[in-house]
Amino acid sequence: MIAGLKGVLVEKGPTEAIVDVQGVAYRVAVSSMASGRLPAVGQPVSLRIRTIVREDALDLFGFLTRTEEELFLLLTSVSQVGPKMALNVLSGLDTPELVTALSKGEVVRLTKIHGVGKKTAERLVLELKDKVRLLSADATVGDGVARAAPPASSDLVSALLNLGYRAAQAENAATIAVERAGEGAAFETQLREALKALRTS
């Protein structure tokens, strides 16, 4: 199964993106939140992928962060919530806001998402309230609210977290690195800049 795509963004729309990987173009369904964070057409892009195989189709669902992907998996584990509904929920609230709404049982807030009725919202809270608390957010700031990393630095943040740096450190270093090296710079170049920023901080 396809677990990730790294290539050039050919097209993007509110709920999908087309990524060219060495001459092969893949159509990927994304949340509107993720779509808004994608780079400009023609720029490099890296997406985490979940492949859903059905009798008549093979669908790719893309995510910019691990947390968004984990939320997608949790949402699809809820009865009567399929991949498209899960992506719709992810489109209605930003990742940290959705985690907050689910963990605090904010049913009313969830019903404001297009296509989510009261019964569905109650089911989401019932089945996911405790599970979402275990999610490791991509970045955490001083107010304790998890925030998704900017698209250009999400891979950098993940790499720095894997190296043992704290979330806040990783996010700040990634932001500085992208500013210094440029969004179109190679990942290795951005990572070197991020590590320099951490050494001098």
C-alpha positions as CSV (number, residue, x, y, z in Angstrom):
1,M,0.0,0.0,0.0
2,I,1.1,3.6,-0.6
3,A,2.2,5.2,2.7
4,G,3.5,8.5,1.4
5,L,4.0,10.6,-1.7
6,K,6.9,13.1,-2.3
7,G,6.9,15.0,-5.5
8,V,5.7,18.2,-7.2
9,L,2.2,19.6,-6.6
10,V,0.5,19.8,-10.1
11,E,-3.0,20.8,-9.1
12,K,-4.9,21.6,-5.9
13,G,-8.5,22.2,-5.1
14,P,-10.6,22.5,-1.9
15,T,-10.7,18.8,-1.3
16,E,-8.0,17.2,-3.5
17,A,-4.5,17.5,-4.8
18,I,-2.6,16.0,-7.7
19,V,1.0,15.1,-7.0
20,D,3.5,14.2,-9.7
21,V,6.0,11.6,-8.5
22,Q,8.6,11.0,-11.2
23,G,6.1,11.3,-14.0
24,V,3.2,9.5,-12.4
25,A,0.4,11.8,-11.2
26,Y,-1.6,10.7,-8.1
27,R,-5.0,12.2,-7.2
28,V,-5.2,12.5,-3.4
29,A,-8.2,13.5,-1.3
30,V,-7.3,16.1,1.4
31,S,-9.2,18.1,4.0
32,S,-9.9,21.7,3.1
33,M,-7.7,22.6,6.1
34,A,-4.8,20.7,4.6
35,S,-5.5,22.1,1.1
36,G,-5.1,25.6,2.5
37,R,-1.7,24.8,3.8
38,L,-0.4,23.2,0.6
39,P,2.5,24.9,-1.2
40,A,2.0,26.7,-4.5
41,V,1.4,24.6,-7.6
42,G,4.8,23.6,-9.1
43,Q,6.4,23.4,-5.6
44,P,7.7,20.3,-3.9
45,V,5.2,18.6,-1.6
46,S,5.2,15.7,0.8
47,L,2.1,13.9,2.0
48,R,1.4,11.1,4.4
49,I,-1.0,8.7,2.6
50,R,-3.7,6.2,3.7
51,T,-4.8,3.9,0.9
52,I,-8.5,2.8,1.0
53,V,-9.2,-0.2,-1.3
54,R,-12.8,-0.9,-2.3
55,E,-14.3,-3.3,-4.9
56,D,-14.5,-0.6,-7.5
57,A,-11.9,1.9,-6.5
58,L,-8.5,2.6,-4.9
59,D,-8.7,5.9,-3.0
60,L,-5.7,7.9,-1.6
61,F,-6.2,10.2,1.4
62,G,-3.4,12.6,2.1
63,F,-2.3,14.4,5.3
64,L,0.4,17.0,6.1
65,T,0.9,15.9,9.6
66,R,1.0,12.7,11.6
67,T,-1.7,14.0,14.0
68,E,-4.1,14.7,11.2
69,E,-3.5,11.1,9.9
70,E,-4.1,9.6,13.3
71,L,-7.3,11.6,13.8
72,F,-8.5,10.3,10.4
73,L,-7.9,6.7,11.5
74,L,-9.7,7.4,14.8
75,L,-12.7,9.0,13.1
76,T,-13.0,6.1,10.6
77,S,-13.0,3.7,13.6
78,V,-16.3,5.2,14.7
79,S,-19.4,3.3,13.5
80,Q,-21.1,4.8,10.5
81,V,-18.2,7.2,9.8
82,G,-16.4,6.4,6.5
83,P,-13.3,8.0,5.0
84,K,-15.2,10.8,3.2
85,M,-17.1,11.7,6.4
86,A,-13.9,11.6,8.3
87,L,-12.2,14.0,5.8
88,N,-15.3,16.2,6.1
89,V,-14.9,16.4,9.8
90,L,-11.2,17.3,9.4
91,S,-12.3,20.0,7.0
92,G,-14.6,21.5,9.6
93,L,-12.1,22.2,12.4
94,D,-8.4,22.6,12.4
95,T,-6.6,19.6,14.0
96,P,-5.9,21.1,17.4
97,E,-9.5,22.5,17.6
98,L,-11.0,19.2,16.7
99,V,-8.9,17.4,19.4
100,T,-10.1,19.9,21.9
101,A,-13.8,19.6,20.8
102,L,-13.6,15.8,21.0
103,S,-11.7,15.6,24.3
104,K,-14.0,18.1,26.0
105,G,-17.2,16.6,24.6
106,E,-18.3,19.8,22.7
107,V,-21.2,18.2,20.8
108,V,-22.7,21.6,19.8
109,R,-19.4,22.7,18.3
110,L,-19.1,19.5,16.3
111,T,-22.6,19.8,14.9
112,K,-21.6,23.1,13.3
113,I,-19.4,21.0,10.9
114,H,-21.3,20.6,7.6
115,G,-22.9,17.2,7.4
116,V,-22.4,16.3,11.1
117,G,-25.7,15.9,13.0
118,K,-26.3,15.7,16.7
119,K,-26.3,11.9,16.8
120,T,-23.1,11.6,14.8
121,A,-21.4,14.3,17.0
122,E,-22.5,12.4,20.2
123,R,-21.1,9.2,18.8
124,L,-17.8,10.8,17.9
125,V,-17.5,12.2,21.5
126,L,-18.5,8.9,23.1
127,E,-16.1,6.8,21.2
128,L,-13.1,9.2,20.8
129,K,-13.2,11.4,23.9
130,D,-10.5,9.4,25.7
131,K,-8.6,8.2,22.7
132,V,-7.8,11.7,21.3
133,R,-6.1,12.6,24.6
134,L,-3.4,10.1,23.7
135,L,-2.6,11.8,20.5
136,S,0.9,13.4,20.3
137,A,0.3,16.8,18.7
138,D,2.7,18.1,16.1
139,A,3.5,21.2,18.2
140,T,2.5,22.6,21.6
141,V,2.8,26.2,22.7
142,G,2.8,27.7,26.2
143,D,-1.0,28.0,26.5
144,G,-1.2,24.2,26.3
145,V,-3.2,24.2,23.0
146,A,-1.8,21.9,20.3
147,R,-1.3,23.6,17.0
148,A,-0.5,22.1,13.6
149,A,2.9,23.0,12.2
150,P,3.0,25.2,9.1
151,P,3.1,23.0,5.9
152,A,6.6,24.0,4.9
153,S,8.0,23.0,8.3
154,S,5.9,20.0,9.3
155,D,8.5,17.4,8.1
156,L,11.2,19.4,9.9
157,V,9.2,19.5,13.1
158,S,8.7,15.7,12.9
159,A,12.4,15.1,12.3
160,L,13.4,17.3,15.2
161,L,10.9,15.6,17.5
162,N,12.3,12.3,16.6
163,L,15.8,13.6,17.5
164,G,14.5,14.3,21.0
165,Y,13.8,18.0,20.9
166,R,10.7,19.4,22.6
167,A,7.8,20.4,20.5
168,A,8.1,24.1,21.1
169,Q,11.8,24.0,20.3
170,A,11.2,22.0,17.1
171,E,8.5,24.4,15.9
172,N,10.6,27.5,16.5
173,A,13.7,26.0,14.9
174,A,11.8,24.8,11.8
175,T,10.3,28.3,11.3
176,I,13.7,29.9,11.5
177,A,15.2,27.3,9.1
178,V,12.5,27.8,6.5
179,E,13.0,31.6,6.7
180,R,16.8,31.2,6.3
181,A,16.9,28.5,3.7
182,G,13.6,29.3,1.8
183,E,10.6,27.1,1.4
184,G,11.9,25.6,-1.8
185,A,15.2,24.5,-0.3
186,A,16.1,20.8,0.0
187,F,15.0,19.2,3.3
188,E,18.6,18.4,4.2
189,T,19.4,22.1,3.9
190,Q,16.5,23.2,6.0
191,L,17.4,20.5,8.6
192,R,21.0,21.9,8.9
193,E,19.6,25.4,9.4
194,A,17.2,24.1,12.1
195,L,20.0,22.4,14.0
196,K,22.1,25.5,13.8
197,A,19.2,27.5,15.2
198,L,18.9,25.0,18.1
199,R,22.6,25.2,18.9
200,T,22.6,29.0,19.1
201,S,19.3,29.3,21.0
